[in-house]
Amino acid sequence: MSSTIHDLLNTVDAALVHFARGPTGYGPITTTLALLTGTLHSHFAYEESQRIAPLARAESIYLREVDPLRRADIVIDNAVFASSRLVPSRYPGARGVAR
């Protein structure tokens, strides 16, 4: 990464100040914002790639240890968000929808 996000934000600020003092075109602002956008996309893609596996492991541990479905009063299937539905509990004694 040739520029840090901090440097790019400073460059955007300077370009906006320059433009406010004497508008002569959007070129420098557009160029700097495009570079900032690309840098942020790259940064967040990297961050996401580094966090997916640890978050998946944490979720797996949580589901194994806590077993939230057993504690649920109801279970809602949101697989198709526009037509959510209550689903029967798989656990005896749970208060979900009876079959």
N, C-alpha and C positions, 0 to 999 in steps of 0.2 A: 504494500500500500504506500504510494508515494506521498500522499498527504494525510495528515491526521484529520479526524472529524473536527477537532478544535480549530485547526488551521483553516479548514474550509468554511466553518462558520464565521471566522474572522474575515475571510475573503468575501463572503456574501454580505456581511455587514458593511465592509468598505465599499463594495460595489453599489449597495443601496444608498449609502451616504453620498457617494459621487453622483449617482443618478438624481438624488433629491436636490443637489446643489445646481445641477445643470443637465436636465434630461437630454441626452443625445442619442439614445437608443438602448434597447434592452440586451444587446449582445453580451456584454460582460456578466450581467446578472444571469442570463439564460445559460451561459457556458458554465458558470460557477455552480448554479443550482443543479445542472445536469451531472456535474462531477460529484457534488454532494449526494445526490440521489443514488448514483451508482455505488458510491462508497458505502452509504448506509445499507443498501440492499446486500452488498457483499458482506458487510459486517454482521447484519442480522441473520443472513443465511448461515454463516459460520457459527454464530452463537446457537442457532437452532440445531444445527447438526451436532454440536457438542452436548446439547442438553436432552435430546430425544431418548437416548439409551438410558441415562441415569433416571429420568422421569418415569420411563416404562418399568424399570426395576423397582423404583419406589412404589409405583402403583400396584405392581404385582405383590410386593411385600404387604402393603396395606390391605389389599383384598384378601390375601391369605390369612393375615393375623386378625383383622377386624370382622371380616365376613359381613359387610353392611347389609346384604340382602336379607339375612336372617333377622336383622333388627328393624327392617323396614315395615312401616304400617301398611304401605301400599307400594306397588311397583308400577311405574309408568314406562311404557315402551315408546320412546321418541324416535325410533328408527326412521319413521316417516313423520316429520315434524307437523305437517298439516293435518295429520290424522293420528294424534297420540291416543294411546289406549291403555287401560288398566290391564295388567296381566295377572294370572293366578300365581300365588306364592308357591314356591317349590318346597317350602319347609313346613312341617307339621307345627301347628300352634301359632304360626304367623298370622297376622291379621289382614293379609292381602285379599284379593278377590277370590271367592270360593269357586271351585270348578263345578 
